[in-house]
């Protein structure tokens, strides 16, 4: 590779050293990984005759199929390990695609979700895909030096203990003050309100 070959670059436009990028591109690379995983699964859905079915629909559909009756969005969020907002967005998209219907629960503010006949017809193919994908995921993890599923769990626990926003805020005064007048005093960065431009690129990925 010649010296004028493209990238990779960090958030400031500086060329990164050769090798894998570090934590400064964590969010970008996590999204890239998820995009590649989802693209592979979506291609399998097409092979199974489920064009337009999205990977994030599968956990919700399986929970609803196994439940004795309709589920609330809160119950779906808890069962699939995502936030209430993420579960609500997935359910809304599934409803738009004709896979679920929503109805008011005992409490008018509580929406209950159930599969449509169209979604139920897809369950045999969906279960076959699930088994094949689970086996492929286990094989994929076996090739890695550390199980990805375990690493994700530990990362989420670390963010529960100390959210990314707090981690960035704790570092922002140091970054903001690094380019200021040396006579401005140790609190100049925090007084300026300049907490942007850290260049971490570590935006949290979607549920």
Biotite code that builds the C-alpha atoms (Angstrom):
import biotite.structure as struc

atoms = struc.array([
    struc.Atom([0.000, 0.000, 0.000], chain_id="A", res_id=1, res_name="UNK", atom_name="CA", element="C"),
    struc.Atom([1.420, 3.417, -0.947], chain_id="A", res_id=2, res_name="UNK", atom_name="CA", element="C"),
    struc.Atom([1.611, 6.362, 1.420], chain_id="A", res_id=3, res_name="UNK", atom_name="CA", element="C"),
    struc.Atom([-1.161, 8.186, -0.460], chain_id="A", res_id=4, res_name="UNK", atom_name="CA", element="C"),
    struc.Atom([-3.658, 5.311, -0.236], chain_id="A", res_id=5, res_name="UNK", atom_name="CA", element="C"),
    struc.Atom([-7.042, 6.141, 1.315], chain_id="A", res_id=6, res_name="UNK", atom_name="CA", element="C"),
    struc.Atom([-7.715, 5.965, 5.109], chain_id="A", res_id=7, res_name="UNK", atom_name="CA", element="C"),
    struc.Atom([-8.349, 4.854, 7.633], chain_id="A", res_id=8, res_name="UNK", atom_name="CA", element="C"),
    struc.Atom([-8.790, 8.231, 9.342], chain_id="A", res_id=9, res_name="UNK", atom_name="CA", element="C"),
    struc.Atom([-9.948, 9.296, 12.788], chain_id="A", res_id=10, res_name="UNK", atom_name="CA", element="C"),
    struc.Atom([-12.765, 11.768, 13.517], chain_id="A", res_id=11, res_name="UNK", atom_name="CA", element="C"),
    struc.Atom([-10.353, 14.718, 13.099], chain_id="A", res_id=12, res_name="UNK", atom_name="CA", element="C"),
    struc.Atom([-9.263, 13.582, 9.636], chain_id="A", res_id=13, res_name="UNK", atom_name="CA", element="C"),
    struc.Atom([-5.836, 12.371, 10.743], chain_id="A", res_id=14, res_name="UNK", atom_name="CA", element="C"),
    struc.Atom([-4.541, 9.153, 9.247], chain_id="A", res_id=15, res_name="UNK", atom_name="CA", element="C"),
    struc.Atom([-4.617, 6.247, 11.690], chain_id="A", res_id=16, res_name="UNK", atom_name="CA", element="C"),
    struc.Atom([-1.629, 3.929, 12.086], chain_id="A", res_id=17, res_name="UNK", atom_name="CA", element="C"),
    struc.Atom([-1.716, 0.598, 10.266], chain_id="A", res_id=18, res_name="UNK", atom_name="CA", element="C"),
    struc.Atom([-3.612, -2.227, 11.923], chain_id="A", res_id=19, res_name="UNK", atom_name="CA", element="C"),
    struc.Atom([-7.043, -2.327, 13.505], chain_id="A", res_id=20, res_name="UNK", atom_name="CA", element="C"),
    struc.Atom([-8.444, 1.031, 14.670], chain_id="A", res_id=21, res_name="UNK", atom_name="CA", element="C"),
    struc.Atom([-8.643, 1.536, 18.415], chain_id="A", res_id=22, res_name="UNK", atom_name="CA", element="C"),
    struc.Atom([-11.478, 2.754, 20.668], chain_id="A", res_id=23, res_name="UNK", atom_name="CA", element="C"),
    struc.Atom([-11.714, 6.084, 18.837], chain_id="A", res_id=24, res_name="UNK", atom_name="CA", element="C"),
    struc.Atom([-13.821, 4.312, 16.184], chain_id="A", res_id=25, res_name="UNK", atom_name="CA", element="C"),
    struc.Atom([-15.646, 1.927, 18.504], chain_id="A", res_id=26, res_name="UNK", atom_name="CA", element="C"),
    struc.Atom([-19.184, 3.038, 17.599], chain_id="A", res_id=27, res_name="UNK", atom_name="CA", element="C"),
    struc.Atom([-18.463, 3.087, 13.875], chain_id="A", res_id=28, res_name="UNK", atom_name="CA", element="C"),
    struc.Atom([-16.977, -0.395, 13.861], chain_id="A", res_id=29, res_name="UNK", atom_name="CA", element="C"),
    struc.Atom([-19.753, -1.832, 16.045], chain_id="A", res_id=30, res_name="UNK", atom_name="CA", element="C"),
    struc.Atom([-22.332, -0.520, 13.582], chain_id="A", res_id=31, res_name="UNK", atom_name="CA", element="C"),
    struc.Atom([-20.297, -1.990, 10.709], chain_id="A", res_id=32, res_name="UNK", atom_name="CA", element="C"),
    struc.Atom([-20.196, -5.364, 12.465], chain_id="A", res_id=33, res_name="UNK", atom_name="CA", element="C"),
    struc.Atom([-23.940, -5.298, 13.109], chain_id="A", res_id=34, res_name="UNK", atom_name="CA", element="C"),
    struc.Atom([-24.629, -4.281, 9.504], chain_id="A", res_id=35, res_name="UNK", atom_name="CA", element="C"),
    struc.Atom([-22.629, -7.258, 8.229], chain_id="A", res_id=36, res_name="UNK", atom_name="CA", element="C"),
    struc.Atom([-24.322, -9.699, 10.596], chain_id="A", res_id=37, res_name="UNK", atom_name="CA", element="C"),
    struc.Atom([-27.782, -8.384, 9.726], chain_id="A", res_id=38, res_name="UNK", atom_name="CA", element="C"),
    struc.Atom([-27.062, -8.461, 6.001], chain_id="A", res_id=39, res_name="UNK", atom_name="CA", element="C"),
    struc.Atom([-26.137, -12.132, 6.222], chain_id="A", res_id=40, res_name="UNK", atom_name="CA", element="C"),
    struc.Atom([-29.273, -13.016, 8.180], chain_id="A", res_id=41, res_name="UNK", atom_name="CA", element="C"),
    struc.Atom([-31.508, -10.994, 5.841], chain_id="A", res_id=42, res_name="UNK", atom_name="CA", element="C"),
    struc.Atom([-30.076, -12.910, 2.875], chain_id="A", res_id=43, res_name="UNK", atom_name="CA", element="C"),
    struc.Atom([-31.050, -16.156, 4.615], chain_id="A", res_id=44, res_name="UNK", atom_name="CA", element="C"),
    struc.Atom([-34.578, -14.815, 5.156], chain_id="A", res_id=45, res_name="UNK", atom_name="CA", element="C"),
    struc.Atom([-34.806, -14.328, 1.406], chain_id="A", res_id=46, res_name="UNK", atom_name="CA", element="C"),
    struc.Atom([-33.592, -17.896, 0.870], chain_id="A", res_id=47, res_name="UNK", atom_name="CA", element="C"),
    struc.Atom([-36.397, -19.071, 3.177], chain_id="A", res_id=48, res_name="UNK", atom_name="CA", element="C"),
    struc.Atom([-38.986, -17.064, 1.242], chain_id="A", res_id=49, res_name="UNK", atom_name="CA", element="C"),
    struc.Atom([-39.331, -14.319, 3.863], chain_id="A", res_id=50, res_name="UNK", atom_name="CA", element="C"),
    struc.Atom([-38.478, -11.255, 1.783], chain_id="A", res_id=51, res_name="UNK", atom_name="CA", element="C"),
    struc.Atom([-38.609, -8.043, 3.803], chain_id="A", res_id=52, res_name="UNK", atom_name="CA", element="C"),
    struc.Atom([-38.406, -9.788, 7.179], chain_id="A", res_id=53, res_name="UNK", atom_name="CA", element="C"),
    struc.Atom([-35.892, -8.044, 9.428], chain_id="A", res_id=54, res_name="UNK", atom_name="CA", element="C"),
    struc.Atom([-33.527, -9.664, 11.951], chain_id="A", res_id=55, res_name="UNK", atom_name="CA", element="C"),
    struc.Atom([-34.865, -7.541, 14.810], chain_id="A", res_id=56, res_name="UNK", atom_name="CA", element="C"),
    struc.Atom([-38.366, -8.986, 14.205], chain_id="A", res_id=57, res_name="UNK", atom_name="CA", element="C"),
    struc.Atom([-37.296, -12.536, 15.029], chain_id="A", res_id=58, res_name="UNK", atom_name="CA", element="C"),
    struc.Atom([-36.954, -12.327, 18.843], chain_id="A", res_id=59, res_name="UNK", atom_name="CA", element="C"),
    struc.Atom([-40.310, -10.531, 19.122], chain_id="A", res_id=60, res_name="UNK", atom_name="CA", element="C"),
    struc.Atom([-42.061, -13.032, 16.844], chain_id="A", res_id=61, res_name="UNK", atom_name="CA", element="C"),
    struc.Atom([-40.666, -15.985, 18.783], chain_id="A", res_id=62, res_name="UNK", atom_name="CA", element="C"),
    struc.Atom([-41.691, -14.528, 22.147], chain_id="A", res_id=63, res_name="UNK", atom_name="CA", element="C"),
    struc.Atom([-45.219, -13.895, 20.869], chain_id="A", res_id=64, res_name="UNK", atom_name="CA", element="C"),
    struc.Atom([-45.428, -17.385, 19.357], chain_id="A", res_id=65, res_name="UNK", atom_name="CA", element="C"),
    struc.Atom([-44.439, -18.996, 22.667], chain_id="A", res_id=66, res_name="UNK", atom_name="CA", element="C"),
    struc.Atom([-46.672, -16.809, 24.856], chain_id="A", res_id=67, res_name="UNK", atom_name="CA", element="C"),
    struc.Atom([-50.109, -18.101, 25.949], chain_id="A", res_id=68, res_name="UNK", atom_name="CA", element="C"),
    struc.Atom([-51.699, -14.837, 24.800], chain_id="A", res_id=69, res_name="UNK", atom_name="CA", element="C"),
    struc.Atom([-50.930, -11.275, 23.680], chain_id="A", res_id=70, res_name="UNK", atom_name="CA", element="C"),
    struc.Atom([-47.943, -9.534, 25.281], chain_id="A", res_id=71, res_name="UNK", atom_name="CA", element="C"),
    struc.Atom([-47.445, -5.936, 26.306], chain_id="A", res_id=72, res_name="UNK", atom_name="CA", element="C"),
    struc.Atom([-44.573, -3.971, 24.817], chain_id="A", res_id=73, res_name="UNK", atom_name="CA", element="C"),
    struc.Atom([-42.962, -3.872, 28.251], chain_id="A", res_id=74, res_name="UNK", atom_name="CA", element="C"),
    struc.Atom([-43.084, -7.664, 28.433], chain_id="A", res_id=75, res_name="UNK", atom_name="CA", element="C"),
    struc.Atom([-41.561, -7.922, 24.958], chain_id="A", res_id=76, res_name="UNK", atom_name="CA", element="C"),
    struc.Atom([-38.781, -5.518, 25.925], chain_id="A", res_id=77, res_name="UNK", atom_name="CA", element="C"),
    struc.Atom([-37.943, -7.562, 29.018], chain_id="A", res_id=78, res_name="UNK", atom_name="CA", element="C"),
    struc.Atom([-38.068, -10.882, 27.163], chain_id="A", res_id=79, res_name="UNK", atom_name="CA", element="C"),
    struc.Atom([-35.837, -9.710, 24.313], chain_id="A", res_id=80, res_name="UNK", atom_name="CA", element="C"),
    struc.Atom([-33.384, -7.688, 26.425], chain_id="A", res_id=81, res_name="UNK", atom_name="CA", element="C"),
    struc.Atom([-33.955, -4.270, 24.835], chain_id="A", res_id=82, res_name="UNK", atom_name="CA", element="C"),
    struc.Atom([-35.358, -0.954, 26.011], chain_id="A", res_id=83, res_name="UNK", atom_name="CA", element="C"),
    struc.Atom([-39.078, -0.200, 25.987], chain_id="A", res_id=84, res_name="UNK", atom_name="CA", element="C"),
    struc.Atom([-38.453, 2.404, 23.267], chain_id="A", res_id=85, res_name="UNK", atom_name="CA", element="C"),
    struc.Atom([-36.590, -0.082, 21.055], chain_id="A", res_id=86, res_name="UNK", atom_name="CA", element="C"),
    struc.Atom([-39.293, -2.723, 21.487], chain_id="A", res_id=87, res_name="UNK", atom_name="CA", element="C"),
    struc.Atom([-41.986, -0.153, 20.691], chain_id="A", res_id=88, res_name="UNK", atom_name="CA", element="C"),
    struc.Atom([-40.219, 0.867, 17.485], chain_id="A", res_id=89, res_name="UNK", atom_name="CA", element="C"),
    struc.Atom([-39.828, -2.763, 16.379], chain_id="A", res_id=90, res_name="UNK", atom_name="CA", element="C"),
    struc.Atom([-43.479, -3.536, 17.097], chain_id="A", res_id=91, res_name="UNK", atom_name="CA", element="C"),
    struc.Atom([-44.592, -0.438, 15.195], chain_id="A", res_id=92, res_name="UNK", atom_name="CA", element="C"),
    struc.Atom([-42.585, -1.521, 12.142], chain_id="A", res_id=93, res_name="UNK", atom_name="CA", element="C"),
    struc.Atom([-43.900, -5.088, 12.397], chain_id="A", res_id=94, res_name="UNK", atom_name="CA", element="C"),
    struc.Atom([-47.446, -3.724, 12.533], chain_id="A", res_id=95, res_name="UNK", atom_name="CA", element="C"),
    struc.Atom([-46.740, -1.655, 9.437], chain_id="A", res_id=96, res_name="UNK", atom_name="CA", element="C"),
    struc.Atom([-45.521, -4.803, 7.689], chain_id="A", res_id=97, res_name="UNK", atom_name="CA", element="C"),
    struc.Atom([-48.659, -6.713, 8.675], chain_id="A", res_id=98, res_name="UNK", atom_name="CA", element="C"),
    struc.Atom([-46.955, -9.078, 11.125], chain_id="A", res_id=99, res_name="UNK", atom_name="CA", element="C"),
    struc.Atom([-48.565, -7.986, 14.409], chain_id="A", res_id=100, res_name="UNK", atom_name="CA", element="C"),
    struc.Atom([-51.692, -6.202, 15.582], chain_id="A", res_id=101, res_name="UNK", atom_name="CA", element="C"),
    struc.Atom([-52.005, -3.992, 18.656], chain_id="A", res_id=102, res_name="UNK", atom_name="CA", element="C"),
    struc.Atom([-55.014, -3.555, 20.919], chain_id="A", res_id=103, res_name="UNK", atom_name="CA", element="C"),
    struc.Atom([-55.580, -1.673, 24.194], chain_id="A", res_id=104, res_name="UNK", atom_name="CA", element="C"),
    struc.Atom([-55.056, -3.683, 27.367], chain_id="A", res_id=105, res_name="UNK", atom_name="CA", element="C"),
    struc.Atom([-56.943, -3.468, 30.656], chain_id="A", res_id=106, res_name="UNK", atom_name="CA", element="C"),
    struc.Atom([-55.193, -0.154, 31.116], chain_id="A", res_id=107, res_name="UNK", atom_name="CA", element="C"),
    struc.Atom([-55.850, 2.028, 28.054], chain_id="A", res_id=108, res_name="UNK", atom_name="CA", element="C"),
    struc.Atom([-52.217, 3.163, 28.184], chain_id="A", res_id=109, res_name="UNK", atom_name="CA", element="C"),
    struc.Atom([-51.012, -0.429, 27.861], chain_id="A", res_id=110, res_name="UNK", atom_name="CA", element="C"),
    struc.Atom([-50.892, -1.828, 24.342], chain_id="A", res_id=111, res_name="UNK", atom_name="CA", element="C"),
    struc.Atom([-51.111, -5.574, 23.798], chain_id="A", res_id=112, res_name="UNK", atom_name="CA", element="C"),
    struc.Atom([-49.437, -7.241, 20.818], chain_id="A", res_id=113, res_name="UNK", atom_name="CA", element="C"),
    struc.Atom([-50.213, -10.476, 18.990], chain_id="A", res_id=114, res_name="UNK", atom_name="CA", element="C"),
    struc.Atom([-49.084, -12.090, 15.747], chain_id="A", res_id=115, res_name="UNK", atom_name="CA", element="C"),
    struc.Atom([-51.207, -11.898, 12.608], chain_id="A", res_id=116, res_name="UNK", atom_name="CA", element="C"),
    struc.Atom([-52.126, -15.035, 10.604], chain_id="A", res_id=117, res_name="UNK", atom_name="CA", element="C"),
    struc.Atom([-49.515, -13.973, 8.050], chain_id="A", res_id=118, res_name="UNK", atom_name="CA", element="C"),
    struc.Atom([-46.789, -13.980, 10.720], chain_id="A", res_id=119, res_name="UNK", atom_name="CA", element="C"),
    struc.Atom([-47.968, -17.347, 12.070], chain_id="A", res_id=120, res_name="UNK", atom_name="CA", element="C"),
    struc.Atom([-47.570, -18.834, 8.600], chain_id="A", res_id=121, res_name="UNK", atom_name="CA", element="C"),
    struc.Atom([-43.910, -17.787, 8.649], chain_id="A", res_id=122, res_name="UNK", atom_name="CA", element="C"),
    struc.Atom([-43.147, -19.511, 11.973], chain_id="A", res_id=123, res_name="UNK", atom_name="CA", element="C"),
    struc.Atom([-41.970, -22.889, 10.579], chain_id="A", res_id=124, res_name="UNK", atom_name="CA", element="C"),
    struc.Atom([-39.464, -21.181, 8.277], chain_id="A", res_id=125, res_name="UNK", atom_name="CA", element="C"),
    struc.Atom([-38.523, -18.735, 11.037], chain_id="A", res_id=126, res_name="UNK", atom_name="CA", element="C"),
    struc.Atom([-37.823, -21.552, 13.501], chain_id="A", res_id=127, res_name="UNK", atom_name="CA", element="C"),
    struc.Atom([-35.677, -23.366, 10.939], chain_id="A", res_id=128, res_name="UNK", atom_name="CA", element="C"),
    struc.Atom([-33.746, -20.158, 10.281], chain_id="A", res_id=129, res_name="UNK", atom_name="CA", element="C"),
    struc.Atom([-33.338, -19.573, 14.027], chain_id="A", res_id=130, res_name="UNK", atom_name="CA", element="C"),
    struc.Atom([-31.782, -22.991, 14.596], chain_id="A", res_id=131, res_name="UNK", atom_name="CA", element="C"),
    struc.Atom([-29.410, -22.590, 11.656], chain_id="A", res_id=132, res_name="UNK", atom_name="CA", element="C"),
    struc.Atom([-28.431, -19.053, 12.686], chain_id="A", res_id=133, res_name="UNK", atom_name="CA", element="C"),
    struc.Atom([-27.845, -20.100, 16.300], chain_id="A", res_id=134, res_name="UNK", atom_name="CA", element="C"),
    struc.Atom([-25.523, -22.895, 15.158], chain_id="A", res_id=135, res_name="UNK", atom_name="CA", element="C"),
    struc.Atom([-23.684, -20.535, 12.804], chain_id="A", res_id=136, res_name="UNK", atom_name="CA", element="C"),
    struc.Atom([-23.333, -17.947, 15.585], chain_id="A", res_id=137, res_name="UNK", atom_name="CA", element="C"),
    struc.Atom([-21.824, -20.549, 17.917], chain_id="A", res_id=138, res_name="UNK", atom_name="CA", element="C"),
    struc.Atom([-19.346, -21.552, 15.204], chain_id="A", res_id=139, res_name="UNK", atom_name="CA", element="C"),
    struc.Atom([-18.513, -17.880, 14.588], chain_id="A", res_id=140, res_name="UNK", atom_name="CA", element="C"),
    struc.Atom([-17.868, -17.282, 18.300], chain_id="A", res_id=141, res_name="UNK", atom_name="CA", element="C"),
    struc.Atom([-15.630, -20.360, 18.463], chain_id="A", res_id=142, res_name="UNK", atom_name="CA", element="C"),
    struc.Atom([-13.285, -18.661, 15.974], chain_id="A", res_id=143, res_name="UNK", atom_name="CA", element="C"),
    struc.Atom([-12.856, -15.628, 18.238], chain_id="A", res_id=144, res_name="UNK", atom_name="CA", element="C"),
    struc.Atom([-10.421, -15.353, 21.154], chain_id="A", res_id=145, res_name="UNK", atom_name="CA", element="C"),
    struc.Atom([-13.319, -14.278, 23.412], chain_id="A", res_id=146, res_name="UNK", atom_name="CA", element="C"),
    struc.Atom([-17.052, -15.059, 23.019], chain_id="A", res_id=147, res_name="UNK", atom_name="CA", element="C"),
    struc.Atom([-18.752, -12.050, 21.462], chain_id="A", res_id=148, res_name="UNK", atom_name="CA", element="C"),
    struc.Atom([-22.032, -12.661, 23.288], chain_id="A", res_id=149, res_name="UNK", atom_name="CA", element="C"),
    struc.Atom([-20.231, -12.646, 26.642], chain_id="A", res_id=150, res_name="UNK", atom_name="CA", element="C"),
    struc.Atom([-18.302, -9.516, 25.710], chain_id="A", res_id=151, res_name="UNK", atom_name="CA", element="C"),
    struc.Atom([-21.525, -7.719, 24.748], chain_id="A", res_id=152, res_name="UNK", atom_name="CA", element="C"),
    struc.Atom([-23.092, -8.661, 28.075], chain_id="A", res_id=153, res_name="UNK", atom_name="CA", element="C"),
    struc.Atom([-20.088, -7.372, 29.995], chain_id="A", res_id=154, res_name="UNK", atom_name="CA", element="C"),
    struc.Atom([-20.063, -4.156, 27.956], chain_id="A", res_id=155, res_name="UNK", atom_name="CA", element="C"),
    struc.Atom([-23.737, -3.521, 28.724], chain_id="A", res_id=156, res_name="UNK", atom_name="CA", element="C"),
    struc.Atom([-23.116, -4.142, 32.423], chain_id="A", res_id=157, res_name="UNK", atom_name="CA", element="C"),
    struc.Atom([-20.229, -1.657, 32.360], chain_id="A", res_id=158, res_name="UNK", atom_name="CA", element="C"),
    struc.Atom([-22.508, 0.960, 30.792], chain_id="A", res_id=159, res_name="UNK", atom_name="CA", element="C"),
    struc.Atom([-25.144, 0.253, 33.427], chain_id="A", res_id=160, res_name="UNK", atom_name="CA", element="C"),
    struc.Atom([-22.545, 1.001, 36.080], chain_id="A", res_id=161, res_name="UNK", atom_name="CA", element="C"),
    struc.Atom([-21.305, 4.145, 34.337], chain_id="A", res_id=162, res_name="UNK", atom_name="CA", element="C"),
    struc.Atom([-23.083, 5.402, 31.191], chain_id="A", res_id=163, res_name="UNK", atom_name="CA", element="C"),
    struc.Atom([-21.082, 6.564, 28.163], chain_id="A", res_id=164, res_name="UNK", atom_name="CA", element="C"),
    struc.Atom([-22.403, 10.104, 28.561], chain_id="A", res_id=165, res_name="UNK", atom_name="CA", element="C"),
    struc.Atom([-20.828, 10.288, 32.023], chain_id="A", res_id=166, res_name="UNK", atom_name="CA", element="C"),
    struc.Atom([-17.573, 8.804, 30.788], chain_id="A", res_id=167, res_name="UNK", atom_name="CA", element="C"),
    struc.Atom([-17.328, 11.423, 28.031], chain_id="A", res_id=168, res_name="UNK", atom_name="CA", element="C"),
    struc.Atom([-18.351, 14.252, 30.383], chain_id="A", res_id=169, res_name="UNK", atom_name="CA", element="C"),
    struc.Atom([-15.610, 13.230, 32.809], chain_id="A", res_id=170, res_name="UNK", atom_name="CA", element="C"),
    struc.Atom([-13.055, 13.577, 30.004], chain_id="A", res_id=171, res_name="UNK", atom_name="CA", element="C"),
    struc.Atom([-14.491, 16.620, 28.236], chain_id="A", res_id=172, res_name="UNK", atom_name="CA", element="C"),
    struc.Atom([-12.916, 19.270, 30.548], chain_id="A", res_id=173, res_name="UNK", atom_name="CA", element="C"),
    struc.Atom([-9.452, 17.808, 29.919], chain_id="A", res_id=174, res_name="UNK", atom_name="CA", element="C"),
    struc.Atom([-9.979, 17.832, 26.142], chain_id="A", res_id=175, res_name="UNK", atom_name="CA", element="C"),
    struc.Atom([-11.526, 21.298, 26.133], chain_id="A", res_id=176, res_name="UNK", atom_name="CA", element="C"),
    struc.Atom([-8.731, 22.724, 28.240], chain_id="A", res_id=177, res_name="UNK", atom_name="CA", element="C"),
    struc.Atom([-5.881, 21.215, 26.252], chain_id="A", res_id=178, res_name="UNK", atom_name="CA", element="C"),
    struc.Atom([-5.872, 23.971, 23.656], chain_id="A", res_id=179, res_name="UNK", atom_name="CA", element="C"),
    struc.Atom([-6.537, 26.934, 25.946], chain_id="A", res_id=180, res_name="UNK", atom_name="CA", element="C"),
    struc.Atom([-4.179, 29.550, 27.346], chain_id="A", res_id=181, res_name="UNK", atom_name="CA", element="C"),
    struc.Atom([-1.974, 27.995, 29.994], chain_id="A", res_id=182, res_name="UNK", atom_name="CA", element="C"),
    struc.Atom([-2.775, 30.987, 32.248], chain_id="A", res_id=183, res_name="UNK", atom_name="CA", element="C"),
    struc.Atom([-6.513, 30.399, 32.038], chain_id="A", res_id=184, res_name="UNK", atom_name="CA", element="C"),
    struc.Atom([-6.527, 28.183, 35.120], chain_id="A", res_id=185, res_name="UNK", atom_name="CA", element="C"),
    struc.Atom([-7.529, 24.554, 35.665], chain_id="A", res_id=186, res_name="UNK", atom_name="CA", element="C"),
    struc.Atom([-11.269, 25.259, 35.483], chain_id="A", res_id=187, res_name="UNK", atom_name="CA", element="C"),
    struc.Atom([-11.204, 27.187, 32.208], chain_id="A", res_id=188, res_name="UNK", atom_name="CA", element="C"),
    struc.Atom([-12.274, 24.195, 30.129], chain_id="A", res_id=189, res_name="UNK", atom_name="CA", element="C"),
    struc.Atom([-15.304, 23.435, 32.261], chain_id="A", res_id=190, res_name="UNK", atom_name="CA", element="C"),
    struc.Atom([-16.348, 27.101, 32.413], chain_id="A", res_id=191, res_name="UNK", atom_name="CA", element="C"),
    struc.Atom([-16.173, 27.445, 28.648], chain_id="A", res_id=192, res_name="UNK", atom_name="CA", element="C"),
    struc.Atom([-18.836, 24.754, 28.146], chain_id="A", res_id=193, res_name="UNK", atom_name="CA", element="C"),
    struc.Atom([-16.763, 23.323, 25.328], chain_id="A", res_id=194, res_name="UNK", atom_name="CA", element="C"),
    struc.Atom([-17.498, 19.642, 25.784], chain_id="A", res_id=195, res_name="UNK", atom_name="CA", element="C"),
    struc.Atom([-17.664, 18.847, 22.084], chain_id="A", res_id=196, res_name="UNK", atom_name="CA", element="C"),
    struc.Atom([-15.051, 17.777, 19.604], chain_id="A", res_id=197, res_name="UNK", atom_name="CA", element="C"),
    struc.Atom([-13.669, 14.881, 21.566], chain_id="A", res_id=198, res_name="UNK", atom_name="CA", element="C"),
    struc.Atom([-13.440, 12.825, 18.388], chain_id="A", res_id=199, res_name="UNK", atom_name="CA", element="C"),
    struc.Atom([-14.178, 9.549, 20.117], chain_id="A", res_id=200, res_name="UNK", atom_name="CA", element="C"),
    struc.Atom([-16.687, 8.306, 17.579], chain_id="A", res_id=201, res_name="UNK", atom_name="CA", element="C"),
    struc.Atom([-18.133, 6.055, 20.261], chain_id="A", res_id=202, res_name="UNK", atom_name="CA", element="C"),
    struc.Atom([-21.836, 6.562, 19.702], chain_id="A", res_id=203, res_name="UNK", atom_name="CA", element="C"),
    struc.Atom([-23.875, 3.737, 21.250], chain_id="A", res_id=204, res_name="UNK", atom_name="CA", element="C"),
    struc.Atom([-25.258, 1.207, 18.701], chain_id="A", res_id=205, res_name="UNK", atom_name="CA", element="C"),
    struc.Atom([-29.165, 0.496, 18.139], chain_id="A", res_id=206, res_name="UNK", atom_name="CA", element="C"),
    struc.Atom([-31.205, -2.367, 20.001], chain_id="A", res_id=207, res_name="UNK", atom_name="CA", element="C"),
])
